[in-house]
Amino acid sequence: MTTNKLSTLADPARSAIRRLHQDETGQGMTEYVIILVAIAVVCIAIAVSFGGKIKGLFETADGEIDNVDSNL
């Protein structure tokens, strides 16, 4: 009699586990998140490596604009 009760409880659990294993609705979203994180990491790496050069270019441009303004 206890085996019947256990099998009665185990069948819905097996069915639920089987449905979860076969359900792939979140897989596409997970792949998009992984791609977005990879792109963000690349953008941050580029910003860190070229940040000083870009800052220097903007400072040079700012100085040239100030120079032109003072000559007018």
C-alpha positions in Angstrom: 0.0 0.0 0.0 2.9 2.4 0.6 4.3 1.8 -2.8 1.0 2.9 -4.3 1.1 6.1 -2.3 4.7 6.7 -3.3 4.1 6.1 -7.0 1.0 8.4 -6.8 3.3 11.1 -5.4 6.2 10.3 -7.7 4.3 10.4 -11.0 3.4 14.1 -10.8 6.9 15.0 -9.7 8.4 13.1 -12.6 6.0 14.8 -15.0 6.9 18.2 -13.6 10.6 17.5 -13.9 10.1 16.2 -17.4 8.2 19.4 -18.4 10.9 21.6 -16.9 13.6 19.8 -18.7 11.9 20.1 -22.0 10.8 23.7 -21.6 13.2 26.0 -23.6 11.2 29.2 -23.5 13.9 31.1 -21.6 16.8 29.8 -23.6 16.6 32.6 -26.3 16.5 35.3 -23.7 19.5 33.9 -21.9 21.5 33.8 -25.1 20.6 37.5 -25.8 21.7 38.4 -22.3 25.0 36.6 -22.7 25.6 38.5 -26.0 24.8 41.8 -24.5 27.1 41.2 -21.5 29.9 40.3 -24.0 29.3 43.5 -25.9 29.3 45.5 -22.7 32.6 44.0 -21.6 34.2 44.8 -25.0 32.9 48.4 -24.8 34.3 48.9 -21.3 37.6 47.4 -22.3 37.8 49.8 -25.3 36.9 52.8 -23.1 39.5 51.9 -20.5 42.3 51.3 -23.0 41.6 54.4 -25.2 40.2 56.6 -22.4 43.4 58.7 -21.9 43.9 59.2 -25.7 40.3 60.4 -26.1 40.5 62.7 -23.1 43.7 64.2 -24.6 42.0 64.8 -28.0 39.1 66.6 -26.3 41.5 68.7 -24.2 43.4 69.6 -27.3 40.2 70.5 -29.2 39.0 72.6 -26.2 42.3 74.5 -26.1 42.2 75.2 -29.8 38.6 76.5 -29.5 39.7 78.8 -26.7 42.6 79.9 -28.8 40.3 80.7 -31.7 37.8 82.5 -29.4 40.6 84.7 -28.0 41.8 85.7 -31.5 38.4 86.9 -32.6 
